[in-house]
Amino acid sequence: MCGIVGYVGNRDAVSVLVEGLLRLEYRGYDSAGVAVLRDDELLSVKAAVRVWQLRNMVTDLAGAHLGIAHTRWATHGPATEANAHPHFDSSGRFAVVHNGIIENAEALRTQLADRGVELASDTDSEVFAHLVAEASEQGGRLEDAVRAALRLVEGTYGLVVLDATRPDELVAARNGSPIVLGIGAGEMFVASDVSALVRHTRQVVYLEDGELATVRAGEFHTSTIDARTTHRAPTTVDLGVDDYELGGFADYMDKEMAEQPEAVVRVLRGRLDAKLGTARLDGLGLNPWELRGIRRVKFLGCGSAYYAGQLGAAVVEELARVPADAEPAAEFSYRNPVVDPDCLYVAVSQSGETFDTLAPVQELRRKGGRVVGAVNVVGSAIARECGSGVFLHAGPEISVASTKAFTNMAVSFALLGLLLGRVRDLSAAHGRRTVAGLQALPERIAEIIDRRDEVAAVAERFADAEHMFFIGRVRAWPVAREGAQKLKEISYVHAEAYQASELKHGPLALIDKSMPSVVLVPDDELVAKNLSTIEQIKARGGPVIAVTNADVPIELADAVITVPSVGAALDPILLTIPLQLFAYHMARKLGRDIDKPRNLAKSVTVE
Ligand code: F6R
């Protein structure tokens, strides 16, 4: 949600800015805009348009060397030209782009109005431009005015300010919403996400919360809101422009599903001990005594990250025999939870920016809870707030629908289960079998993806379904939930997940020939029960697609998708892959915009 790009250097600023916005499109947005300073004149174009349309509207802005740009996801006021960023003060001297939410915006708007300031938009962000303008009346540097304005706002921000009287600098600030500086040769970039920078530089500086940066073509300096200088050395991002390119794939979801075998190799690298049959997760920062002291594990995440947490809870309980569960992160916050000092809380997030997951992390830390992250994006808010955890190493995930990050979450939780198990009662032999299963995963996933045409053919047969059930029992229950989630979000086909045991308590009433069910049949001790579920559905005329690694009689179901096995505890990971492919091919058949499903954003940074 929302994206920021800033540039100062010798190139044509507007081209750099628009290209940066294109890289941020995947985050989701409903309007876009740029402002550049050319010959001391502040020029701007903004509208409720796509970035490619904006590109055609900004041709007159060529020839500037300083500018800021933004893609907005509406929070305060609809997607209109007036509400699009950048926002300006009344004199048109200061331009601001802002991600996050200024929580006391209403009070600040009233105070500004009382002082005779006319506001041009409905947004919380515009107040900041006026506050900077007022603060600048005291004289001093741009960063002093920004600092003074920041002291008045409550809430979250990643922002960049441009002052038309200072053609050589931008000031950026961060609190809860990421800002990263890109260090070029004689040029400098600012963005809310490294994906907007990697085409130009891999040398970056992530601002910390409460930090400001003044950025000029050849230098930058950072300081805190209370004006203490900070010293920040650039780090090198190990991602290049290719990581963000389609590279011959039809869309990013297709590419990211295909990348899963290598992504799993990365998440396992250096974390398995085949000899001792255990895992190493040094990033948790927990010694064996501390690991043994954990009496409960709770996974917190949203959407697919929550379902991955459910898979995690199952595998932790199975391997370590430690009680574990998962809860939607926002629900956890809203119910004022009891914080258990013996519980390991795991905040699960691909982006590391999801507000609903960040909030409970902060609450847990305030209350002395032990919270670690399972996060994909290095330097993200949740990763920083947790301070310790497991990085997912899935690589950039651009498609809104999570695939490779989901898989790497589930794999990480198997590592956690193994580690917790091996400091308890899990035998070395069982540990070694689990290590072997984990090591086999990349190849088994590749096999499933290689046979994707079979799944595509099944999707083709069912593409006219308006509703579908996804049925799973015990280990396969989170798989069913994730399968239903994938299908609804990218194909817009209504899908609901049920535990197999729950069918007869209500949902069976909906079964008829127009309600296909995807029934998961893992090769575990519950095969017979799952086969009888299929029979119950068939007896009522419901079409069945069985997804299984067990020996399922082919004639029992209308379609059977088989996957290999790596052992019962890990098989749910494999069972998820065909469901991704199924959703993907359904969505393709229905002509959906797969990478950017309607109404959704990749990073949900608001409550
Ligand atoms: C589904 C999906 C979302 C995210 C959720 C959490 O495919 O992508 O449900 O899983 O919004 O996002 P992160 O993992 O970035 O916190």
Residues whose N, C-alpha, C, O or C-beta is under 5 A from the ligand:
A	BS01	F6R	C302 G303 S304 A305 V348 S349 Q350 S351 G352 T354 V400 A401 S402 K602
